[in-house]
Amino acid sequence: MNPAHYDYDILADLAEGLLEDDEAASVNAHLDTCADCRELSADLADVSRILAEAPVPSMPAELAERIDTAIAAESMHNATVVSMEQRRGRRHWRILSAAAAAVIVVGGGATVGTMALDGVSGDHGSASTPAQDNPDRASSEHGMAPNAAPAGTFTVAGSGTDYRSGTLAPQVDRLLADTQKLRAASSAPSAQLKGCVSGVTHGLTPTLVDQAKYEGAPATVIAVPGNSPGKWNIWVVTPDCSATDQHILKKLVNA
C-alpha cells in the first residue's frame, strides 16, 4: 500500500532514475492520484530549472577550490558501486555546488540559494524561508556559527548501532548498504544537529549522520566520502555537539 505522501528523497530518486522498476511504477501510480505529491515533484523540477537558467557569476577562489575538491573526490568514487544513500548524499552535494555557482549570496541571501541549500520542507514542497537581513542572527537562530557554510539537506538515522573504535569504517559501510534499515530509521535533524554537522564537515553534505552509540555511550557518527574510492572521513561526536562546540570523540581521515 502506498504511503499517504512520498518524501523529497523518493521523488528525487524517481526523477533521477534511481528507483527499481516496481517501486518507480508504484510512485508514478501514487502521483496520478495525489495532488500534494505532484506539487512537491513539480517544485523539485522548478528548483532544477531555476538553477539551470541562472547566470553563472564569478565566485570566490576559496569556494571554487572547495567545490573542485569535492568534485574530484566524487569522480574517484564513481568507479565503485555505491549504495542508494551514498547516491543521495552526492546528489545533495551536486545541488549545493550548482547553487554556489549560480548564486552570489549578498547581504540577506537569495531565494534560490536557500532552496538548494536547505532543501524542500516536508510540508508538500514549501521552500525554506530565506535568511533574514542580519546573517549572524539568522545563523544563530538555526544553531550555526556566524558565517558558517551550511551543509546540504540530510536526514538522521537512528540505527542503534554500537560503533567501535577499531571497526568504525566497516560499520559505516554495512549500515549504508542496508538502505531499508536507514530509510525506516530516518528523521529530520534538529537545528542544533544541523549546526554541529556544518561545523564538523565545514559545509560538506554528509552521506551518513547516525544518532547511535560509540563504545556503549550515546554519540552521533558523521561520515563524508574520503579522497580515495571506498574511503570515508568519519567523526564521532557527543550528543551535545553544536556549531561552536563539536565535542569530537573520534576522527578518522580517509579510512
Buried (B, 14 or more C-beta within 10 A) or exposed (E): EEEEBBBBBBBBBBBEEBBEEEEBEBBEEBBEEBEBBBEBBEBBEBBBEBBEEBEEEEBEEEBEEBBEEBEEBBEBBEEEEBBBBBBBBBBBBBBBBBBBBBBEBEEEBBEBBBBBBBBBBEEBBEBBEBBEEEBEEBBBEBBBBEEBBBBBBBBBBEBEBEBEEEEBBEBBBEBBBBBEBBBEBBEBBEBBBBBBBBBBBEBBBBBBBBBBBBEEEEBBBBBBBBEEBBBBBBBBBBEEBBBBBBBBBBBBEEB
